[in-house]
C-alpha cells in the first residue's frame, strides 16, 4: 500500500465513522422522542378518529389553522428539522390537495429563505469555509444562470435542501432569483407528497363508506403513485432533454 493510498483510506474511514456516529445519535434522539410521546400519551391522538376530530376543527377554523401550519412548517425548515416529508404528507391529510400544497410551498419557501439570508448576510464568512465542498459544486451553475439553476436544484434535489439554502447564500445568489426558483421548483414535489396525505384521508373515508376495494377506484388514491413515478423519472428526462448543465446535474444523483 502506497503513502497516497494510506492518506486516501484514512479520510474514508473517518467519514464512515462519522456517519455511524450520526446514525447512532439520530436513533437515540428518535428513541427519546418516542419515549416522551408515550409518557405524555401522544399515541392516543395518533389514530384516524383523533385525526378526524382535528380535521373538523381545521374546517371550522380554516384561516387560523392554515396560518399555524405555515408558521410551524416554516420554523421547522428554518432550523433544518428533519421530517419535512412527513409534515408535507400531514398537510395533505389535514388540509386537502390545494390548500395543503399552497401552505407547504409558501412555508418551505419562507423557512428556506431565512437560512439563505443568514448565510448571505450574517454568517457568510464562517459558512464559506465549512461548506466549501458542496458550494464549489454549485458555483458554475449559479454563475451561468442563477434562476434556472436554482429552479433545477429544487426540482431535482441533488443536494440536501439545507445545503442548497446555504450554498445559494454563500454564492451571493440574488434574493429574487432564489425566491422564484425555490417557490416554483419545490411545487411539483410538494404537490405529489401532499397528494399522498390527501389519498390517505380519501382512502380512510372510502373504507368507512363503501369498503376497501372502492379505495383503489379513487383518483386521489392512485394519482400519487403516478406522481411518485414521474418524480423518479425526472432525472432521466432532464438528463436527456434538459441541456448540458441539466445533464451534469442529474448525473450527480
Steps between C-alpha positions, in 0.01 A plus 500: 500500500642838399510814713235651274271200553545528875412870487191423291391216728524700822245767402269227369513319835445826686203582279353153558544537875336841489198360316464217752519749787233719342278197443535391864421852620197523270366164624558607860318831451212322326475252787491781755229684306290183476539437873397858580201468268381184673556653843267787414247273328566627148411158357138561599483777240667311216194321365241570231231606748725758664627623164141526382423726795800715410375527141160611627662771712707611200190530283336714766812718545658478155684835492647462849592135443669579169703784651609277789603223262699740281671649806594162648619365165707811424667490843586130464652564157692802633661289775557213253287262704478158329165359400369763258370223273273366773378850581427553131294181490321614817417826322320302231310294754392800708439766235438315176686524170487867409517680835753241617727553199480879520573496874799267463655693209460837674628369835798317350594808297482725808699260719771438242529872425580567866800265476596651165501856637700398808755327276513797263514792742588377850707180506644504148869498597459224758291282270712557189790297639294229670271446202761542229457142374143513374511876435774452241281246318223760463720793403515445123125444473410817686757699302344386172136576590388554859127466447492192279764322709314581822181361350681187384660441841158513664330290233766226511643511854853377435619676816325505841240775534695689767824471300336681209376774734850555637678461167279754325559748782876455508515540121306829513200385297253785457207481743249534215650208308518292816136560588362434152718194440416351839127574488439346159771233527357335812142520375486168304655294780285669763188433294581130477576452870196703605293277272618199701352650815185589312484141374526364855209717606294408193581132543396500864170668412434253215561198721245624751240578232535238225765247603865425434485419127347836413810675630701409190237655271553842657720736291632652823647159586665389176612841370776533767660178375509645148651819645771309686588312182520831311730649764721193477521538123588871514880456520492273194283739298704804603826325413364415154319822408616769743830605349860466612474659845185308584661177385803564721276572797281191460806277452617597850209313657 
